């Protein structure tokens, strides 16, 4: 029956809804929120919203003196009704909106707005907005974020890679940021899978967990945005390089269509997996100019120091030399400086110590090389200056730092460590007291004592048993190498082992009543098991292709349905407001059962 053509039914639903609303619970906390993009171009229009969760009686606008008001303030309002555990609540929202455009580039503060509700004033938060150059010009520069390409994606969900520069010298670090843009209701995300950066040394930067999205206008569309990954690239090969796409899986909340009743009651939601992907980009790597002899790979900005722990020692006593390189650049790739000491000093290979910080600005810290020097002859020696050269990409030239020469005084040792050729004493001769030993003239009867090993059974077993063990070991090792060289077979064989390990972690979270962590580990166990068992990357798995692959592998329909149902239950329960502990226990037992059942059918 089509309800839109029955006005009496619609009037009944409206009256019923108003009756429910009349029983709403008052006393909710009143909040005023002002939001807008944190960064815009000087020629870009953007929207400023000031929202209060109540019905206000008056409004005091913020100070917008640094912006042109193209439209507004425009009013909008709405309400929603929720029923949680039999408790019916109505929430009203009232919003003033502006369409603004910056007057000039710079960083500007927007003061708090203010609503009056029931005679009481409620201020909003203040905002700080950074205005950069024109959108058309920002794509041509190399220093602005996102200089590698303009944002031309038009989908509802995608990733964008920003680089602080897309042209660098060999060895010069590049800071990259992966940002998510979405117009969908994203509820969960997986870690970003970065492309293979062939020809680059890669170091990921610790990125805070994404908890709240920022609003940005891109080509007239409003997106929720957030940084999901940061990394550092250090090019090792010159030339033009094309970098592939970054990929991330997102759990997106989708509402089903209930037709007429969507106007009055919330529609049920479903969590579906969608892939967010970035566009490939290019990086140009320039070669370094003529390199000095003391250059060992350092590119950046550095200081150099040398320190001897003592300058007066005895012969054969050790001296420790510490070379410290401090600054920002490709610290981890710098090799030890070249040092030539005079004859009479023995040196060891240096011990390397890295103390680096991987932050938004790249890699900085200290790299230390520690040498052990042993003077073998007494006298006064001069330890030569030590040179260290690095390439400064900002100045576009090599710079050489040098330590001063150091005097080393070596005193004679105590002789204990000198040559031991004269220290070996001759054995004393022992004389026999008798001058002559008489010869025995009688017959001597000799008999064999003990047993002879040569030619015995034990003698031959001593050869046969080790030879047998060696052949067995070679056969075992050959089979082990053959099995592990087959990646698919190895992952298939160890799938249940990895899943069991994940479920063990989930069991600990279950005991601690940590719902979100529990369901996260169960989902990792289920998807990881399917990935290993079906030889498919997790990024390419979905419920549909997993179902098809399991059917092809001979798994029965009932087991597949139970697996898919459990995955859907865990994804929903992970973000559900509350979950009973006995439900978590049931889901855990179901996960153990279904993995064991599928394992018996796919060997």
C-alpha positions as CSV (number, residue, x, y, z in Angstrom):
1,X,0.0,0.0,0.0
2,X,1.4,3.5,-0.9
3,X,1.1,5.5,2.3
4,X,1.7,8.9,0.5
5,X,-1.8,8.7,-1.0
6,X,-3.5,8.1,2.4
7,X,-3.6,11.4,4.3
8,X,-5.4,9.9,7.3
9,X,-2.6,7.5,8.0
10,X,0.0,10.2,7.6
11,X,-2.0,12.4,10.1
12,X,-2.2,9.5,12.5
13,X,1.6,9.0,12.4
14,X,2.3,12.7,12.9
15,X,-0.1,12.8,15.9
16,X,1.5,9.6,17.3
17,X,5.0,11.1,16.9
18,X,4.0,14.3,18.7
19,X,2.6,12.2,21.6
20,X,6.0,10.4,21.9
21,X,7.9,13.7,21.8
22,X,5.8,15.1,24.6
23,X,7.4,12.4,26.9
24,X,10.9,13.4,26.0
25,X,13.4,13.9,28.8
26,X,14.5,17.5,29.5
27,X,17.8,18.7,31.0
28,X,20.3,17.8,28.3
29,X,23.6,19.7,28.3
30,X,23.5,22.8,26.1
31,X,26.5,23.1,23.8
32,X,27.3,25.7,21.2
33,X,29.8,24.5,18.5
34,X,31.3,26.7,15.8
35,X,33.2,24.9,13.0
36,X,34.9,25.7,9.7
37,X,37.9,24.5,7.7
38,X,41.2,25.2,9.5
39,X,43.0,26.0,6.2
40,X,41.6,27.7,3.1
41,X,42.9,29.4,-0.1
42,X,42.6,33.2,-0.3
43,X,40.2,32.9,-3.3
44,X,38.2,30.0,-1.8
45,X,34.7,30.2,-0.4
46,X,33.9,28.3,2.7
47,X,31.0,27.7,5.2
48,X,31.0,28.7,8.9
49,X,28.4,27.0,11.1
50,X,27.3,27.9,14.6
51,X,25.1,25.2,16.1
52,X,23.3,24.9,19.5
53,X,21.4,21.8,20.7
54,X,18.4,23.9,22.0
55,X,15.9,26.6,20.8
56,X,17.6,29.9,21.4
57,X,15.9,33.3,22.0
58,X,18.8,35.5,20.6
59,X,22.1,35.2,18.8
60,X,25.3,37.3,19.0
61,X,27.4,36.7,15.8
62,X,31.2,36.3,15.9
63,X,33.6,39.0,14.7
64,X,34.2,38.4,10.9
65,X,36.2,41.5,10.1
66,X,38.9,39.6,8.2
67,X,36.4,37.9,5.9
68,X,33.9,39.0,3.2
69,X,30.4,37.7,4.1
70,X,29.0,36.4,0.8
71,X,25.8,34.9,2.3
72,X,24.2,34.8,5.7
73,X,23.5,34.5,8.4
74,X,21.0,31.8,7.3
75,X,18.9,29.9,9.8
76,X,18.2,26.2,9.9
77,X,16.8,23.9,12.5
78,X,15.9,20.3,13.1
79,X,15.1,17.7,15.7
80,X,15.6,14.0,16.3
81,X,13.9,11.5,18.6
82,X,15.7,8.5,20.1
83,X,14.5,5.7,22.3
84,X,17.3,4.1,24.4
85,X,16.3,1.4,26.9
86,X,12.8,2.8,26.9
87,X,13.9,6.3,27.6
88,X,12.6,8.7,24.9
89,X,14.6,11.8,24.2
90,X,14.2,14.6,21.7
91,X,17.2,16.7,20.6
92,X,16.6,20.1,18.9
93,X,19.4,21.8,16.9
94,X,19.5,25.3,15.6
95,X,22.2,26.6,13.3
96,X,23.3,30.0,11.9
97,X,25.4,29.6,8.7
98,X,27.7,32.0,6.8
99,X,29.4,31.7,3.4
100,X,32.7,33.5,3.7
101,X,35.7,34.4,1.6
102,X,39.1,35.6,3.0
103,X,40.1,39.2,2.3
104,X,43.8,38.4,2.3
105,X,46.4,35.6,3.1
106,X,47.5,35.1,6.7
107,X,46.3,33.5,10.0
108,X,43.1,34.9,11.5
109,X,41.1,34.2,14.7
110,X,37.3,34.2,14.8
111,X,36.0,35.1,18.2
112,X,33.3,33.1,19.9
113,X,29.6,33.5,19.0
114,X,26.9,33.5,21.6
115,X,23.4,32.0,21.9
116,X,20.8,32.9,24.6
117,X,18.6,30.0,25.8
118,X,16.0,30.5,28.6
119,X,17.7,33.8,29.6
120,X,21.1,32.3,30.0
121,X,24.1,33.0,27.6
122,X,26.1,30.1,26.1
123,X,29.3,31.0,24.2
124,X,30.8,28.9,21.4
125,X,34.4,27.9,20.9
126,X,36.7,30.3,18.9
127,X,38.5,29.3,15.7
128,X,41.8,29.9,14.0
129,X,41.9,29.8,10.2
130,X,45.0,29.9,8.1
131,X,44.6,31.5,4.7
132,X,47.2,30.5,2.1
133,X,47.8,31.6,-1.5
134,X,45.3,31.2,-4.4
135,X,44.2,27.7,-5.1
136,X,45.4,28.0,-8.7
137,X,48.9,29.1,-7.6
138,X,49.3,26.6,-4.7
139,X,49.8,23.7,-7.1
140,X,52.8,25.2,-8.8
141,X,54.9,25.8,-5.7
142,X,57.1,23.1,-4.1
143,X,57.0,24.2,-0.5
144,X,53.3,24.2,0.2
145,X,51.6,21.0,1.4
146,X,50.1,19.1,-1.5
147,X,52.5,20.7,-4.0
148,X,52.8,17.4,-5.9
149,X,49.2,17.7,-7.3
150,X,46.0,19.7,-6.9
151,X,43.0,18.1,-5.3
152,X,40.9,17.0,-8.3
153,X,39.2,13.9,-6.8
154,X,35.5,14.1,-7.0
155,X,34.4,10.9,-5.2
156,X,32.8,10.5,-1.8
157,X,35.8,8.7,-0.2
158,X,39.5,8.9,-1.2
159,X,43.0,9.4,0.1
160,X,45.4,12.3,-0.8
161,X,49.2,12.2,-0.4
162,X,50.8,15.6,0.4
163,X,54.6,16.1,0.1
164,X,56.6,19.0,1.4
165,X,58.5,18.9,-1.8
166,X,58.3,16.8,-5.0
167,X,61.8,17.6,-6.2
168,X,64.8,16.8,-4.0
169,X,68.5,15.9,-4.1
170,X,69.7,12.4,-3.7
171,X,69.8,11.8,0.1
172,X,67.5,14.8,1.0
173,X,64.5,13.7,3.1
174,X,60.9,14.3,1.9
175,X,58.1,14.5,4.5
176,X,54.8,12.9,3.3
177,X,51.3,13.1,4.7
178,X,48.4,10.8,3.8
179,X,45.0,12.5,4.3
180,X,41.5,11.0,4.1
181,X,38.7,12.9,2.4
182,X,35.1,11.6,3.0
183,X,31.5,12.6,2.5
184,X,30.3,9.4,4.0
185,X,29.7,8.4,7.6
186,X,33.0,6.5,8.3
187,X,32.9,4.4,11.5
188,X,36.2,2.5,11.3
189,X,39.5,2.5,9.4
190,X,42.3,0.1,8.9
191,X,46.0,1.1,8.9
192,X,47.1,2.7,5.6
193,X,49.0,0.4,3.2
194,X,51.7,2.5,1.7
195,X,53.0,1.7,-1.8
196,X,56.5,0.2,-2.4
197,X,58.8,3.1,-2.5
198,X,61.4,1.6,-4.9
199,X,64.6,3.7,-4.9
200,X,63.8,5.3,-1.5
201,X,64.7,4.7,2.1
202,X,61.4,4.9,4.0
203,X,60.7,5.7,7.7
204,X,57.1,6.0,9.1
205,X,56.4,8.8,11.5
206,X,54.2,8.0,14.5
207,X,50.8,9.5,13.7
208,X,48.1,10.1,16.4
209,X,44.9,8.1,16.1
210,X,42.3,9.9,14.0
211,X,39.5,10.7,16.4
212,X,37.7,13.7,14.8
213,X,37.4,15.0,11.2
214,X,37.9,18.6,10.1
215,X,35.6,20.2,7.6
216,X,37.0,21.4,4.3
217,X,35.4,22.6,1.0
218,X,37.0,21.1,-2.1
219,X,35.6,22.4,-5.4
220,X,32.4,23.4,-3.9
221,X,31.9,20.1,-2.0
222,X,32.2,19.7,1.8
223,X,34.4,16.9,3.0
224,X,35.4,15.5,6.4
225,X,39.2,15.3,6.5
226,X,41.9,13.9,8.7
227,X,45.5,12.8,8.6
228,X,45.9,9.0,8.7
229,X,49.6,8.5,8.0
230,X,52.9,10.4,8.0
231,X,56.2,9.2,6.6
232,X,59.7,10.2,5.5
233,X,61.3,9.3,2.2
234,X,65.1,9.6,1.5
235,X,65.8,9.1,-2.3
236,X,68.7,6.7,-3.1
237,X,68.5,6.8,-6.9
238,X,68.4,9.9,-9.2
239,X,65.8,10.5,-11.9
240,X,62.0,10.7,-12.1
241,X,60.1,8.2,-9.9
242,X,56.4,7.3,-10.1
243,X,55.0,6.3,-6.7
244,X,51.9,4.1,-6.6
245,X,48.7,4.4,-4.6
246,X,48.2,4.3,-0.9
247,X,45.2,2.1,0.2
248,X,43.0,2.0,3.3
249,X,39.8,0.0,4.1
250,X,37.0,2.0,5.8
251,X,33.9,0.7,7.6
252,X,31.1,3.0,6.3
253,X,27.6,3.3,7.9
254,X,24.8,3.1,5.3
255,X,21.1,3.5,6.1
256,X,18.5,1.4,4.4
257,X,15.5,3.0,2.8
258,X,12.2,2.5,4.7
259,X,10.1,4.7,2.5
260,X,7.4,6.7,4.2
261,X,8.5,6.0,7.8
262,X,12.0,7.6,7.2
263,X,10.3,10.9,8.0
264,X,9.5,9.8,11.6
265,X,11.7,6.9,12.7
266,X,15.4,6.3,12.2
267,X,16.3,3.8,9.5
268,X,18.4,0.7,10.4
269,X,22.0,1.0,9.5
270,X,24.5,-1.4,8.0
271,X,28.3,-1.2,8.2
272,X,29.9,-1.9,4.8
273,X,33.5,-2.0,3.7
274,X,34.7,0.6,1.2
275,X,38.2,1.2,-0.1
276,X,39.9,4.6,0.0
277,X,42.7,5.0,-2.5
278,X,45.1,7.8,-3.4
279,X,46.4,8.8,-6.9
280,X,49.9,8.0,-7.9
281,X,52.4,10.9,-7.9
282,X,55.9,11.7,-9.2
283,X,59.1,12.7,-7.4
284,X,62.1,14.1,-9.3
285,X,65.5,13.3,-7.7
286,X,68.5,15.4,-8.6
287,X,72.1,14.1,-8.4
288,X,74.7,15.6,-6.0
289,X,77.4,17.7,-7.5
290,X,81.2,16.8,-7.3
291,X,81.7,15.1,-4.0
292,X,84.7,15.8,-1.7
293,X,86.9,12.9,-0.5
294,X,85.6,13.3,3.1
295,X,81.9,12.9,2.0
296,X,80.3,9.7,3.5
297,X,76.7,10.2,2.4
298,X,75.5,13.0,4.7
299,X,72.7,15.2,3.3
300,X,71.1,17.9,5.5
301,X,72.4,20.3,8.1
302,X,74.9,19.0,10.7
303,X,77.4,19.7,13.4
304,X,80.5,17.6,14.0
305,X,82.6,16.9,17.1
306,X,85.4,14.6,18.1
307,X,86.3,13.6,21.7
308,X,89.1,11.5,23.1
309,X,88.5,10.1,26.6
310,X,92.2,10.6,27.5
311,X,95.4,12.1,25.9
312,X,98.0,10.6,28.3
313,X,98.2,6.8,28.4
314,X,100.6,3.9,28.9
315,X,101.8,1.7,26.1
316,X,99.1,-0.8,25.0
317,X,96.4,1.0,27.0
318,X,93.2,1.7,25.0
319,X,92.0,5.2,24.0
320,X,88.3,5.7,23.1
321,X,87.5,8.2,20.3
322,X,83.9,9.4,19.9
323,X,82.7,11.1,16.7
324,X,79.3,12.8,17.1
325,X,77.2,14.0,14.1
326,X,74.2,16.1,15.2
327,X,71.5,17.8,13.1
328,X,68.7,17.0,10.7
329,X,68.9,14.9,7.6
330,X,69.6,11.4,6.6
331,X,71.3,10.5,9.8
332,X,70.7,6.8,9.6
333,X,72.4,6.5,6.2
334,X,75.6,8.3,7.1
335,X,78.7,6.2,7.1
336,X,81.7,6.6,9.4
337,X,84.2,9.4,8.5
338,X,87.5,8.2,6.9
339,X,90.4,8.4,9.4
340,X,94.1,7.7,8.8
341,X,96.2,7.3,12.0
342,X,100.0,7.2,12.1
343,X,102.0,3.9,12.3
344,X,102.0,2.5,15.8
345,X,98.3,3.0,16.6
346,X,96.0,0.1,16.1
347,X,92.3,0.8,15.5
348,X,89.1,-1.2,15.6
349,X,86.0,-1.0,13.4
350,X,83.7,1.7,14.9
351,X,80.6,1.0,17.0
352,X,77.6,2.9,15.7
353,X,74.9,4.5,18.0
354,X,71.8,6.1,16.5
355,X,69.7,8.6,18.6
356,X,67.1,10.0,16.2
357,X,63.6,11.5,16.4
358,X,61.2,10.9,13.5
359,X,58.9,13.9,13.6
360,X,56.8,16.0,11.2
361,X,59.9,18.0,10.2
362,X,61.9,14.9,9.2
363,X,64.7,13.0,10.9
364,X,66.8,14.7,13.5
365,X,69.1,13.7,16.4
366,X,72.7,12.4,16.8
367,X,74.7,9.6,15.2
368,X,77.8,8.5,17.1
369,X,80.8,6.5,16.0
370,X,83.0,5.0,18.7
371,X,86.6,3.8,17.9
372,X,89.0,1.9,20.1
373,X,92.6,3.1,19.6
374,X,95.6,1.1,21.0
375,X,99.1,2.8,20.9
376,X,101.8,0.1,20.6
377,X,104.9,2.2,21.1
378,X,105.8,4.9,23.7
379,X,106.4,8.5,22.7
380,X,104.6,11.6,21.8
381,X,102.1,11.3,18.9
382,X,99.9,13.7,17.0
383,X,96.4,12.5,16.2
384,X,95.5,14.1,12.9
385,X,92.4,16.4,12.2
386,X,89.3,14.5,11.2
387,X,87.2,15.9,8.3
388,X,83.4,15.5,7.8
389,X,81.7,16.7,4.7
390,X,77.9,17.0,4.1
391,X,75.7,18.4,1.4
392,X,73.4,21.3,2.4
393,X,70.3,21.1,0.1
394,X,69.2,24.6,1.0
395,X,72.6,26.2,0.2
396,X,73.0,23.7,-2.7
397,X,76.6,23.0,-1.9
398,X,79.0,20.8,0.1
399,X,80.2,22.0,3.5
400,X,83.3,20.5,5.3
401,X,83.8,20.5,9.1
402,X,87.1,19.6,10.7
403,X,88.3,18.8,14.2
404,X,91.7,20.1,15.5
405,X,94.8,17.9,15.8
406,X,95.2,16.3,19.2
407,X,98.5,15.5,21.0
408,X,98.8,12.0,22.6
409,X,101.5,11.2,25.1
410,X,102.3,7.4,25.4
411,X,104.4,6.3,28.4
412,X,106.3,3.0,28.5
413,X,104.3,0.1,29.8
414,X,105.2,-2.3,32.6
415,X,106.5,-4.9,30.1
416,X,103.8,-7.5,30.8
417,X,102.4,-7.1,27.4
418,X,105.7,-7.1,25.4
419,X,106.9,-10.0,23.4
420,X,106.9,-13.2,25.3
421,X,109.8,-14.8,23.4
422,X,112.3,-14.4,26.2
423,X,109.9,-15.2,29.0
424,X,109.7,-18.9,28.4
425,X,112.0,-20.7,30.8
426,X,114.0,-23.8,29.9
427,X,113.1,-27.0,31.6
428,X,115.5,-28.2,34.3
429,X,117.3,-31.4,33.5
430,X,116.7,-34.3,35.8
431,X,119.5,-36.9,36.1
432,X,119.0,-40.5,37.1
433,X,121.0,-41.4,40.2
434,X,122.1,-44.7,38.7
435,X,124.8,-44.7,36.1
436,X,123.6,-47.9,34.3
437,X,120.3,-49.7,34.0
438,X,120.8,-53.5,33.6
439,X,119.2,-55.5,30.8
440,X,116.7,-58.2,31.8
441,X,117.9,-61.5,30.4
442,X,114.7,-63.6,31.3
443,X,111.7,-64.3,29.1
444,X,109.0,-61.7,29.3
445,X,105.4,-62.8,28.9
446,X,103.2,-60.0,27.5
447,X,99.4,-60.0,27.4
448,X,96.8,-57.7,25.9
449,X,95.1,-55.3,28.3
450,X,91.8,-53.7,27.5
451,X,90.4,-53.7,23.9
452,X,91.3,-52.2,20.6
453,X,88.8,-49.7,19.1
454,X,90.0,-50.0,15.5
455,X,88.0,-52.5,13.5
456,X,85.4,-53.0,16.2
457,X,81.6,-52.6,15.9
458,X,81.8,-49.4,17.9
459,X,84.5,-48.1,15.5
460,X,82.2,-48.5,12.4
461,X,79.1,-47.3,14.2
462,X,81.0,-44.1,15.1
463,X,81.2,-43.4,11.3
464,X,77.8,-44.7,10.2
465,X,75.6,-43.0,12.9
466,X,76.9,-39.4,12.3
467,X,76.7,-40.0,8.5
468,X,73.1,-41.1,8.9
469,X,72.2,-38.1,11.1
470,X,73.9,-35.7,8.6
471,X,71.9,-37.1,5.6
472,X,68.6,-36.9,7.7
473,X,69.4,-33.3,8.6
474,X,70.0,-32.4,5.0
475,X,66.8,-34.0,3.8
476,X,64.8,-32.2,6.6
477,X,66.4,-28.9,5.8
478,X,65.7,-29.3,2.1
479,X,62.0,-30.1,2.7
480,X,61.8,-27.1,5.2
481,X,63.3,-24.7,2.6
482,X,61.0,-26.0,-0.1
483,X,57.9,-25.6,2.1
484,X,58.8,-22.1,3.2
485,X,59.8,-21.0,-0.3
486,X,56.1,-21.5,-1.2
487,X,54.6,-18.4,0.4
488,X,51.0,-19.5,-0.3
489,X,51.6,-22.9,1.3
490,X,53.3,-21.4,4.3
491,X,50.5,-18.9,4.9
492,X,47.9,-21.6,4.5
493,X,49.7,-23.9,6.9
494,X,50.2,-21.2,9.6
495,X,46.7,-19.6,9.2
496,X,45.2,-21.3,12.2
497,X,48.3,-20.6,14.3
498,X,48.1,-16.9,13.7
499,X,44.3,-16.8,14.2
500,X,44.7,-18.7,17.5
501,X,47.2,-16.0,18.6
502,X,44.8,-13.2,17.8
503,X,42.0,-15.0,19.7
504,X,44.3,-15.4,22.7
505,X,44.6,-11.6,22.8
506,X,40.8,-11.3,22.4
507,X,40.4,-13.7,25.4
508,X,42.5,-11.3,27.5
509,X,40.4,-8.3,26.5
510,X,37.2,-10.4,27.2
511,X,38.4,-11.0,30.7
512,X,39.2,-7.3,31.2
513,X,35.7,-6.4,29.7
514,X,37.4,-4.2,27.0
515,X,34.7,-4.5,24.4
516,X,36.2,-2.4,21.5
517,X,39.6,-4.1,21.8
518,X,38.0,-7.5,22.1
519,X,36.0,-7.1,18.9
520,X,39.0,-5.5,17.1
521,X,41.1,-8.6,17.8
522,X,38.3,-11.0,16.8
523,X,37.9,-9.2,13.5
524,X,41.7,-9.3,12.9
525,X,41.6,-13.0,13.6
526,X,38.7,-13.7,11.3
527,X,39.9,-11.5,8.4
528,X,43.6,-12.6,8.9
529,X,42.6,-16.2,8.8
530,X,40.6,-15.8,5.6
531,X,43.5,-13.8,4.1
532,X,46.1,-16.6,4.9
533,X,43.8,-19.4,4.1
534,X,42.6,-18.0,0.7
535,X,46.0,-16.5,-0.2
536,X,44.5,-13.0,-0.7
537,X,45.7,-9.7,0.8
538,X,43.4,-8.3,3.5
539,X,43.1,-5.1,1.4
540,X,41.4,-7.1,-1.4
541,X,39.1,-9.2,0.8
542,X,35.4,-8.5,1.1
543,X,32.5,-10.6,2.2
544,X,31.5,-11.3,-1.4
545,X,34.8,-12.5,-2.7
546,X,35.6,-14.4,0.5
547,X,32.3,-16.2,0.2
548,X,33.1,-17.1,-3.4
549,X,36.6,-18.4,-2.6
550,X,35.3,-20.5,0.4
551,X,32.7,-22.1,-1.9
552,X,35.4,-22.9,-4.4
553,X,37.5,-24.4,-1.7
554,X,34.7,-26.8,-0.8
555,X,33.4,-25.2,2.4
556,X,29.7,-25.8,3.0
557,X,27.1,-23.0,2.8
558,X,26.2,-23.2,6.5
559,X,29.8,-22.7,7.7
560,X,30.2,-19.7,5.3
561,X,27.0,-18.1,6.5
562,X,28.1,-18.5,10.1
563,X,31.5,-16.9,9.3
564,X,30.0,-13.9,7.4
565,X,27.3,-13.5,10.1
566,X,30.0,-13.5,12.9
567,X,32.0,-10.8,11.0
568,X,29.0,-8.6,10.6
569,X,28.1,-9.1,14.3
570,X,31.6,-8.1,15.5
571,X,31.8,-5.1,13.2
572,X,28.4,-3.8,14.5
573,X,29.1,-4.7,18.2
574,X,32.5,-3.0,18.1
575,X,30.8,0.4,17.8
576,X,27.5,-0.4,19.5
577,X,26.7,1.7,22.6
578,X,26.8,-1.3,24.9
579,X,27.4,-5.1,24.6
580,X,26.7,-7.7,27.3
581,X,29.7,-9.7,28.5
582,X,27.8,-13.0,27.9
583,X,27.4,-11.9,24.3
584,X,31.1,-11.3,24.0
585,X,31.7,-14.8,25.4
586,X,29.3,-16.3,22.9
587,X,31.0,-14.4,20.0
588,X,34.4,-15.7,21.2
589,X,33.3,-19.3,21.3
590,X,31.6,-18.9,17.9
591,X,34.9,-17.6,16.4
592,X,36.9,-20.5,17.8
593,X,34.3,-23.0,16.5
594,X,34.0,-21.6,13.0
595,X,37.8,-21.3,12.4
596,X,38.2,-24.9,13.6
597,X,35.4,-26.1,11.4
598,X,36.7,-24.4,8.2
599,X,40.3,-25.6,9.1
600,X,39.0,-29.2,9.0
601,X,37.6,-28.6,5.5
602,X,40.5,-26.7,4.0
603,X,43.9,-28.3,4.5
